[in-house]
Each structure stands twice: as C-alpha cells, then as structure tokens.
Amino acid sequence: MLPNINMTTHLACLVSICLVACNNEQPAEDLSSKQQASANTSFLAEAQPCELIMLSVAGDESNTDQQRTQQLQARVTANPGISGHVERLGWEFVALARQNHDPGFFTLALHAASCLDQMEAGSSESLLLGGHVLLNLHRFAEAEIQARELVSKRGLWFDYALLGDVLLDRGLYGEAAEAYQSLADLRPGPEAYARVARLHAVQGELDSAMELMSLALQSSSTRNREFATWMQVELARMSWQSGDQEFASALIESALNLQAGYPSALFLRGRISLATGQFDDAVTDLERAVTVEPLPEYRWTLLEAYQAAGLSQLAAEQQNLLVREAGFEDPRTASVFLATLGIDRETAVRLSESELEARRDVFTLDAAAWAMVQVGSFRSAQELSSEALAVGTVDARLFYHAGVIAARTGDEVKARSLLAQAREMSHMLLPSEQQQLEKELAALAPQTPNPAS
C-alpha cells in the first residue's frame, strides 16, 4: 500500500524526502514511530517516479481538488502505458502547487515529468512539464537545458514561452527578447504581451510595460483566474511604482475579488498601507500573506510593519525567524535582508554568490553587490553594481544600493545622483531603508555652488 501523504499548504517536507510528519496513517501497533518513519523514507527513496505520482493526496474527500487528482490517478492506473494521462496528472500537480502555494506539488509534477521520460525518453511532453517545474523550483540551469532542447525539437509557442521565462530569470535579456518575439509571432495574445511587459519593466521601460500588461489583461479571459489575477497584481505593482497609487489599489481589489486571499495581492496592499502610514492595515494584510506564503520578502516586510506599529516583540520574533531560516527559501532576498541589517554578513555573501551561479539577472547582481560592500569588498561591489545598472532597471532599492556603493568607493557625484533617484521613488523602499537613505544623503559633502549660477 502506498503511503498517504498530506499535501498541506507550504509542505515542509517534500514528497521526495518525506518525513513521518507527512504521513496521516496511524502506524501499525508492532511498529515504533521511528520504524514507521524509516519505512516511509525507505519507500520514497526506492520508489520509481511512476509510483510516486500515485501517492494519495490526503484531506477532506469532499475537496474537489482531491477528487480530481484521484480521478486522474485512477485513469493512469487503468490505462498503463498511455502517457497522456500521466501528462494531465503532472499539470494538475502544477495547478495545485499554484493554487495552494505549496512547492510539494511541484515535486510531484517533477516526478510526473520523469515518469513521462521513462515512457518515452526525451519526449516533448516531459521536457515541457519538467522545464516548467524546474523553473518554478529555481533550478534555472537545468530548466534552460530542457527549454533549449524543447525549442530545437518542437518549437511551439509554449516552448518559446518557457525558454523566454527561463532566460529572463537567468539575466539573458537579449535572448529572452528573441524567444518572446518567436512566441508573439506564433501566438499574439496575453501570454506574449504579459511576458514582454515583464521584460520591458526590467529594462526600465515602465510606460510600455504597463501598456503591454494592460493589453494582456484586456485580451485575456477571467476563466483562467490564476493568470488574470497575476496580471492584475503585476500591473498594480507597476502602477504603484509609477506613482499611481489609486489605480494600483483598484487593481489589487479586483485581483482579490477574482481570488480571495491571493498572497501577492495581500502583500502589495500591505506594502502600500505601510508606505502610507496605515500600519494596522499593513500588519493585517501582511500577516495573511505570510500565513499563506511565508516568503522572506513577505516576512521582512511584516517585520517592518510590526516595528512601525510599535509591536517590538513580534518584530523581534520575525527577525529571529528570518535569520534562523536564511537561505531556506529565496536565498537572494535572504541575502539582501541580512546585508541590510548588518547581520551575519558572511552568510549574505555566500547566499548571493550561490544565487549568481544559478542566475545573473539584475536583482541577483544587485544582491551580490550589496553583500560585498557590507564586508568591505568595494571593488567587487562596484563591478557588480555597474553590471546591474547597465540593464537600465528603474528600481528604488537598486538605486539606493548603488548610491551607497558609489559613496563607499569615493564617487560622491555618482552617489548623490543615485541616492536622489532612490529618494524620488522612496515609497517603494521599506521604512528602515528610507531612514538609511536619508542618512546616506546627509553624510555626503554639500555640493559646491556653481560660481556662474
């Protein structure tokens, strides 16, 4: 009998390395808890991918997600050798991972991709599913290999979509643009517009990014609620960055009407409340977001909201949790957090350097530069910061970090210019960053008046 795995939200133990806490069955009377755990771990270590995807998703049997999964698993069992049923089950796991914000389902989807590959080595179906999952698990180098093979073998529009997404995260922006152009040529529509919008935003073309994301929304259907909600939140983020808080807030409310409790929408609403001094509202939304999706970025922002609201004990608890779990999920943000607070600077460097091996996008370059300057590696910090700025991204934190690095390397003119740019969009910074920004500006020597003026 296969173990019954409880895939609760934010599964702490992925099914590939299951712990006894994941098991809902009562151990047999003649087995100790340790023996039962050993049996589960042994099964999962020895099981083949096609067995692992048949793990029962425990929970309320009236749950429609569970019922749908069980139906798909039953089809796989009843029709051995038919890859289409395995493929549909794999994409169902992807959907569950997104809906439940639970990476454990991505691991099951990866097993489905491996099962497809066993059925037909190198099949396009296994490459697409596996590449998509690897991207979501931040295994970027592996995802790139599969995406490139997929495009060379088949070259359908969703193949180019995957390749472009991987290249965007890898920081290969020119190649990402080419992949997205191929996508747009094959399938002009919201899938292409939304992706090109993200690329334009990274390259500092915020107006065109918002136009494209608006076009994507207008041309899409709300039947795909997750995609529509994601686009609304992305457009809201861009609008807030551009200074249109009213439109951003309206988009957030629309997103939450589509999907109540959508964590990134709650997070962004909490960020706006924090920036506008509505600290209690910020705490409420950020706590809800963290409960659903406890990402370091969300936890750090909640910490700042606690501090702003005078909840020092809760802020301290959140900080201790972030430090203790640094790098477990989203090492890049963990690195920036540690470097900003001046806590465990060496760990901040290690985390950012590890991320650079996987992706060299603008935000990873910035994280590495910020960590380097904290340990006095000014030359490395300056080189990394210059590489990040060359992309053209318009971002308050990027300008703030680059300004501090310029000041530390003695380029006060550049430092003043960059810090001034950060101040112009300081609503995008956390309160502690805003305070430090003002200190950095005040520490710079006053500019010498121009005698000709």
C-alpha positions as CSV (number, residue, x, y, z in Angstrom):
1,M,0.0,0.0,0.0
2,L,1.3,3.5,-0.9
3,P,1.7,6.0,1.9
4,N,-1.0,8.6,2.3
5,I,0.8,12.0,2.0
6,N,-0.9,15.1,3.4
7,M,0.0,17.9,1.0
8,T,-0.9,20.8,3.3
9,T,-0.2,24.3,2.4
10,H,3.6,25.0,2.5
11,L,4.6,21.4,2.9
12,A,7.7,21.4,5.0
13,C,8.8,18.0,3.8
14,L,8.7,17.4,0.1
15,V,7.5,14.1,-1.0
16,S,10.9,13.1,-2.4
17,I,12.3,13.1,1.1
18,C,9.2,12.6,3.1
19,L,9.3,12.7,6.9
20,V,6.9,10.8,9.2
21,A,5.2,14.1,9.9
22,C,3.8,14.0,6.4
23,N,2.1,10.7,7.0
24,N,-1.6,10.6,8.0
25,E,-1.9,6.9,8.6
26,Q,-1.6,5.5,12.1
27,P,1.5,3.2,12.4
28,A,0.8,-0.4,13.0
29,E,0.8,-1.5,16.6
30,D,4.0,-3.5,16.2
31,L,6.0,-0.6,14.6
32,S,7.5,2.2,16.5
33,S,7.2,5.8,15.2
34,K,10.9,5.6,14.1
35,Q,10.3,2.4,12.3
36,Q,7.3,3.8,10.6
37,A,9.2,6.9,9.5
38,S,12.0,4.7,8.3
39,A,9.6,2.6,6.3
40,N,8.1,5.7,4.6
41,T,11.5,7.2,3.9
42,S,12.7,3.8,2.5
43,F,9.8,3.5,0.2
44,L,10.2,7.0,-1.2
45,A,13.9,6.5,-1.7
46,E,13.4,3.3,-3.6
47,A,10.1,4.1,-5.5
48,Q,10.1,5.0,-9.2
49,P,8.6,8.2,-10.5
50,C,5.6,6.4,-11.9
51,E,4.9,5.1,-8.4
52,L,5.5,8.4,-6.6
53,I,2.8,10.2,-8.7
54,M,0.3,7.8,-7.3
55,L,0.7,8.9,-3.7
56,S,-2.6,9.7,-2.2
57,V,-3.3,13.4,-1.5
58,A,-4.8,13.3,1.9
59,G,-7.5,15.6,3.1
60,D,-11.3,16.0,3.1
61,E,-12.7,13.6,0.5
62,S,-15.3,16.3,-0.5
63,N,-12.4,18.5,-1.7
64,T,-12.8,18.9,-5.4
65,D,-9.0,19.2,-5.9
66,Q,-8.5,15.9,-4.2
67,Q,-11.3,14.3,-6.2
68,R,-10.0,15.5,-9.5
69,T,-6.5,14.2,-8.6
70,Q,-7.8,10.8,-7.6
71,Q,-9.7,10.6,-10.9
72,L,-6.6,11.4,-12.9
73,Q,-4.6,8.9,-10.8
74,A,-7.3,6.3,-11.5
75,R,-7.0,6.8,-15.2
76,V,-3.3,6.3,-15.0
77,T,-3.8,3.1,-13.2
78,A,-6.5,1.9,-15.5
79,N,-4.5,2.8,-18.6
80,P,-0.9,1.9,-18.1
81,G,1.4,3.0,-20.8
82,I,-0.8,5.9,-22.0
83,S,1.4,8.9,-21.5
84,G,-1.4,11.5,-21.9
85,H,-3.0,10.5,-18.6
86,V,0.4,11.0,-16.8
87,E,0.9,14.3,-18.5
88,R,-2.5,15.6,-17.4
89,L,-1.8,14.4,-13.9
90,G,1.5,16.3,-13.9
91,W,-0.1,19.5,-15.0
92,E,-2.8,19.0,-12.3
93,F,0.0,18.9,-9.7
94,V,1.4,22.2,-11.2
95,A,-2.1,23.8,-10.8
96,L,-2.3,22.5,-7.2
97,A,1.1,24.0,-6.4
98,R,0.0,27.4,-7.7
99,Q,-3.5,27.3,-6.1
100,N,-2.2,26.1,-2.7
101,H,1.2,27.9,-2.8
102,D,2.7,24.5,-1.9
103,P,6.0,23.6,-3.6
104,G,5.4,19.9,-2.6
105,F,3.1,19.6,-5.6
106,F,5.9,20.8,-7.9
107,T,7.9,17.9,-6.7
108,L,5.1,15.5,-7.6
109,A,4.9,17.2,-11.0
110,L,8.6,16.7,-11.5
111,H,8.1,13.0,-10.8
112,A,5.4,13.0,-13.4
113,A,7.8,14.5,-15.9
114,S,10.4,11.8,-15.1
115,C,7.7,9.2,-15.5
116,L,6.9,10.6,-19.0
117,D,10.6,10.4,-19.8
118,Q,10.7,6.8,-18.8
119,M,7.8,6.1,-21.0
120,E,9.3,7.9,-24.0
121,A,12.9,9.2,-23.5
122,G,13.3,12.9,-24.4
123,S,9.6,13.4,-25.3
124,S,8.5,17.0,-25.8
125,E,5.8,16.5,-23.2
126,S,8.3,15.5,-20.5
127,L,10.6,18.4,-21.4
128,L,7.8,21.0,-21.3
129,L,6.4,19.8,-17.9
130,G,9.9,19.2,-16.4
131,G,11.3,22.5,-17.6
132,H,8.3,24.4,-16.2
133,V,8.6,22.7,-12.9
134,L,12.4,23.2,-12.7
135,L,11.9,26.9,-13.4
136,N,9.4,27.2,-10.5
137,L,11.8,25.3,-8.2
138,H,14.5,27.8,-9.2
139,R,16.7,25.2,-10.8
140,F,17.4,27.6,-13.6
141,A,20.4,25.9,-15.3
142,E,18.5,22.6,-15.6
143,A,15.4,24.4,-16.8
144,E,17.4,26.2,-19.5
145,I,18.8,23.0,-20.9
146,Q,15.4,21.4,-21.2
147,A,13.8,24.6,-22.7
148,R,16.5,24.9,-25.3
149,E,16.2,21.2,-26.2
150,L,12.4,21.6,-26.4
151,V,12.6,24.6,-28.8
152,S,15.1,22.9,-31.0
153,K,13.0,19.7,-31.1
154,R,9.5,21.2,-31.5
155,G,9.3,25.0,-31.3
156,L,5.6,25.5,-30.4
157,W,4.5,28.8,-28.8
158,F,4.5,27.5,-25.2
159,D,8.0,26.1,-25.8
160,Y,9.2,29.6,-26.6
161,A,7.3,30.9,-23.6
162,L,9.2,28.6,-21.3
163,L,12.5,29.4,-22.8
164,G,11.9,33.2,-22.6
165,D,10.9,32.8,-18.9
166,V,14.0,30.9,-18.1
167,L,16.3,33.3,-19.9
168,L,14.6,36.3,-18.2
169,D,15.4,34.8,-14.8
170,R,18.9,33.9,-15.9
171,G,19.5,37.6,-16.9
172,L,20.0,36.8,-20.5
173,Y,17.7,39.6,-21.6
174,G,18.6,39.8,-25.3
175,E,17.9,36.1,-25.8
176,A,14.8,36.3,-23.8
177,A,13.5,39.1,-26.1
178,E,14.2,36.8,-29.1
179,A,12.3,33.9,-27.5
180,Y,9.3,36.2,-26.7
181,Q,9.3,37.5,-30.2
182,S,9.0,34.0,-31.5
183,L,6.2,33.4,-29.0
184,A,4.4,36.6,-30.2
185,D,4.9,35.6,-33.9
186,L,3.3,32.2,-33.2
187,R,0.6,33.3,-30.8
188,P,0.0,37.0,-30.4
189,G,-2.1,37.5,-27.3
190,P,-2.0,37.8,-23.5
191,E,0.6,35.1,-23.0
192,A,3.1,37.1,-25.1
193,Y,2.1,40.6,-24.1
194,A,2.4,39.8,-20.3
195,R,5.8,38.3,-20.8
196,V,7.2,41.2,-22.9
197,A,5.8,43.6,-20.3
198,R,7.9,42.0,-17.6
199,L,11.0,42.2,-19.8
200,H,10.3,45.9,-20.6
201,A,9.9,46.6,-16.9
202,V,13.3,45.1,-16.1
203,Q,14.8,47.1,-18.8
204,G,13.4,50.3,-17.4
205,E,10.7,50.9,-19.9
206,L,7.9,51.2,-17.4
207,D,5.4,53.0,-19.6
208,S,5.5,50.4,-22.3
209,A,5.5,47.7,-19.7
210,M,2.2,49.0,-18.3
211,E,0.7,49.4,-21.7
212,L,1.5,45.8,-22.6
213,M,0.3,44.4,-19.3
214,S,-3.0,46.4,-19.8
215,L,-3.3,44.9,-23.3
216,A,-2.7,41.5,-21.9
217,L,-5.5,41.9,-19.3
218,Q,-7.9,43.3,-21.9
219,S,-7.3,40.4,-24.3
220,S,-7.4,37.7,-21.7
221,S,-10.3,35.7,-20.1
222,T,-11.0,35.5,-16.4
223,R,-11.7,31.8,-16.9
224,N,-8.0,31.4,-16.2
225,R,-8.3,33.1,-12.8
226,E,-4.8,32.5,-11.7
227,F,-3.3,34.1,-14.8
228,A,-5.7,37.0,-14.7
229,T,-5.1,37.6,-11.0
230,W,-1.3,37.5,-11.5
231,M,-1.5,40.1,-14.3
232,Q,-3.6,42.4,-12.3
233,V,-1.2,42.3,-9.4
234,E,1.8,42.8,-11.7
235,L,0.1,45.9,-13.3
236,A,-0.8,47.1,-9.8
237,R,2.9,46.9,-8.8
238,M,4.0,48.8,-11.9
239,S,1.3,51.4,-11.4
240,W,2.3,52.0,-7.8
241,Q,5.9,52.3,-8.8
242,S,4.9,54.9,-11.4
243,G,3.1,56.9,-8.6
244,D,-0.5,56.0,-9.4
245,Q,-1.5,54.6,-6.1
246,E,-5.2,54.9,-6.7
247,F,-5.2,52.7,-9.8
248,A,-2.9,50.3,-8.1
249,S,-5.3,49.9,-5.2
250,A,-8.2,49.4,-7.5
251,L,-6.4,46.6,-9.4
252,I,-5.5,44.9,-6.1
253,E,-9.2,44.9,-5.1
254,S,-10.1,43.5,-8.4
255,A,-7.5,40.8,-8.1
256,L,-8.8,39.8,-4.6
257,N,-12.3,39.7,-6.0
258,L,-11.1,37.1,-8.5
259,Q,-9.1,35.1,-5.9
260,A,-9.8,35.9,-2.3
261,G,-6.7,35.7,-0.2
262,Y,-4.3,35.8,-3.2
263,P,-1.0,36.3,-1.2
264,S,0.9,38.6,-3.6
265,A,-2.2,40.9,-3.8
266,L,-2.4,41.0,0.0
267,F,1.3,41.6,0.2
268,L,1.2,44.5,-2.2
269,R,-1.8,46.1,-0.4
270,G,0.1,45.7,2.8
271,R,3.2,47.4,1.3
272,I,1.0,50.3,0.2
273,S,-0.6,50.6,3.6
274,L,2.9,50.5,5.2
275,A,4.2,53.3,2.9
276,T,1.1,55.5,3.6
277,G,1.3,55.1,7.4
278,Q,-1.7,52.8,7.8
279,F,0.3,50.4,10.0
280,D,-2.5,48.3,11.4
281,D,-3.9,47.6,8.0
282,A,-0.4,46.7,6.8
283,V,0.0,44.3,9.6
284,T,-3.3,42.6,8.9
285,D,-2.7,42.1,5.2
286,L,0.9,41.1,5.6
287,E,0.1,38.5,8.3
288,R,-2.4,37.0,6.0
289,A,0.0,36.9,3.1
290,V,2.7,35.3,5.3
291,T,0.3,32.7,6.6
292,V,-0.4,31.5,3.0
293,E,3.1,32.0,1.5
294,P,5.9,32.6,4.1
295,L,8.5,34.0,1.7
296,P,11.4,36.0,3.1
297,E,10.2,39.1,1.3
298,Y,6.8,38.9,2.9
299,R,8.3,38.2,6.4
300,W,10.8,41.1,6.1
301,T,8.0,43.5,5.2
302,L,5.9,42.2,8.0
303,L,8.8,42.7,10.4
304,E,9.0,46.4,9.3
305,A,5.2,46.7,9.7
306,Y,5.5,45.4,13.2
307,Q,8.2,47.9,14.0
308,A,6.2,50.7,12.5
309,A,3.1,49.7,14.5
310,G,5.2,49.5,17.8
311,L,4.9,45.8,18.1
312,S,8.5,45.3,19.0
313,Q,8.2,41.8,20.4
314,L,6.5,40.4,17.3
315,A,9.2,42.2,15.2
316,A,11.9,40.6,17.1
317,E,10.3,37.2,16.7
318,Q,10.0,37.7,13.0
319,Q,13.6,38.8,12.7
320,N,14.9,35.8,14.6
321,L,12.8,33.5,12.3
322,L,14.3,35.2,9.2
323,V,17.8,34.8,10.5
324,R,17.3,31.2,11.5
325,E,15.8,30.2,8.1
326,A,18.0,32.4,5.9
327,G,18.5,30.8,2.6
328,F,16.0,28.0,3.0
329,E,13.7,29.7,0.5
330,D,14.6,32.6,-1.8
331,P,18.3,33.0,-0.9
332,R,18.6,36.2,-2.8
333,T,16.1,38.1,-0.6
334,A,17.6,36.5,2.5
335,S,21.0,37.8,1.5
336,V,19.7,41.4,1.0
337,F,17.9,41.2,4.3
338,L,21.0,40.1,6.2
339,A,23.2,42.6,4.5
340,T,20.7,45.5,5.1
341,L,20.5,44.7,8.8
342,G,24.3,44.0,9.1
343,I,23.6,40.5,10.5
344,D,25.8,37.6,9.5
345,R,27.4,39.4,6.6
346,E,29.4,36.4,5.5
347,T,26.2,34.4,5.1
348,A,24.8,37.2,3.0
349,V,27.8,36.9,0.7
350,R,27.6,33.1,0.5
351,L,23.9,33.2,-0.4
352,S,24.3,35.8,-3.1
353,E,27.3,34.1,-4.6
354,S,25.3,30.9,-4.7
355,E,22.5,32.6,-6.5
356,L,24.8,34.2,-9.0
357,E,25.8,30.7,-10.1
358,A,22.2,29.9,-11.0
359,R,21.1,33.3,-12.4
360,R,22.8,36.6,-13.2
361,D,19.8,38.8,-13.5
362,V,19.8,42.4,-12.4
363,F,18.4,41.8,-8.9
364,T,20.8,39.0,-8.2
365,L,23.7,41.2,-9.3
366,D,22.4,43.9,-7.0
367,A,22.1,41.5,-4.1
368,A,25.6,40.3,-4.6
369,A,27.0,43.8,-4.8
370,W,25.1,44.8,-1.6
371,A,26.5,41.9,0.3
372,M,30.0,42.6,-0.9
373,V,30.0,46.2,0.2
374,Q,29.0,45.1,3.7
375,V,32.2,43.0,4.0
376,G,34.4,45.7,2.6
377,S,34.9,44.2,-0.9
378,F,34.4,47.5,-2.6
379,R,35.9,46.7,-6.0
380,S,33.7,43.6,-6.4
381,A,30.7,45.5,-5.2
382,Q,31.3,48.3,-7.7
383,E,31.8,45.9,-10.6
384,L,28.6,44.0,-9.8
385,S,26.6,47.2,-9.2
386,S,27.7,48.7,-12.5
387,E,26.7,45.5,-14.3
388,A,23.3,45.7,-12.6
389,L,22.8,49.4,-13.5
390,A,23.7,48.7,-17.2
391,V,20.4,46.9,-17.7
392,G,18.5,50.1,-17.2
393,T,16.1,48.9,-14.5
394,V,14.3,51.6,-12.6
395,D,14.1,50.5,-9.0
396,A,14.4,52.3,-5.8
397,R,16.4,49.6,-3.9
398,L,18.7,49.2,-6.9
399,F,19.5,53.0,-6.9
400,Y,19.8,53.1,-3.1
401,H,22.3,50.2,-3.0
402,A,24.3,51.6,-6.0
403,G,24.4,55.0,-4.4
404,V,25.8,53.6,-1.1
405,I,28.4,51.6,-3.1
406,A,29.4,54.7,-5.0
407,A,29.8,56.7,-1.8
408,R,31.9,54.0,-0.2
409,T,34.2,54.0,-3.3
410,G,34.6,57.8,-3.2
411,D,32.4,58.8,-6.1
412,E,30.3,61.3,-4.3
413,V,28.8,62.8,-7.5
414,K,27.5,59.5,-8.7
415,A,26.4,58.6,-5.1
416,R,24.4,61.8,-4.8
417,S,22.7,61.3,-8.2
418,L,21.8,57.7,-7.5
419,L,20.5,58.4,-4.0
420,A,18.4,61.2,-5.3
421,Q,16.8,58.9,-7.8
422,A,16.1,56.4,-5.0
423,R,14.5,59.3,-3.0
424,E,12.2,60.1,-5.9
425,M,10.6,56.7,-5.6
426,S,11.3,56.1,-1.9
427,H,7.7,54.8,-1.4
428,M,9.0,51.6,-2.8
429,L,11.5,51.2,0.0
430,L,10.9,49.8,3.4
431,P,10.8,52.3,6.3
432,S,14.3,51.2,7.6
433,E,15.7,51.7,4.1
434,Q,14.1,55.1,3.8
435,Q,15.7,56.1,7.1
436,Q,19.1,54.9,6.0
437,L,18.8,56.6,2.6
438,E,18.3,59.9,4.3
439,K,21.4,59.3,6.5
440,E,23.5,58.5,3.4
441,L,22.4,61.7,1.7
442,A,23.1,63.8,4.8
443,A,26.5,62.3,5.1
444,L,27.6,63.4,1.6
445,A,29.5,66.6,1.5
446,P,27.4,69.6,0.3
447,Q,27.8,70.4,-3.4
448,T,30.0,73.4,-4.2
449,P,27.8,76.1,-5.7
450,N,28.5,76.9,-9.3
451,P,30.0,80.4,-9.5
452,A,28.4,81.0,-12.8
453,S,24.9,80.4,-11.5
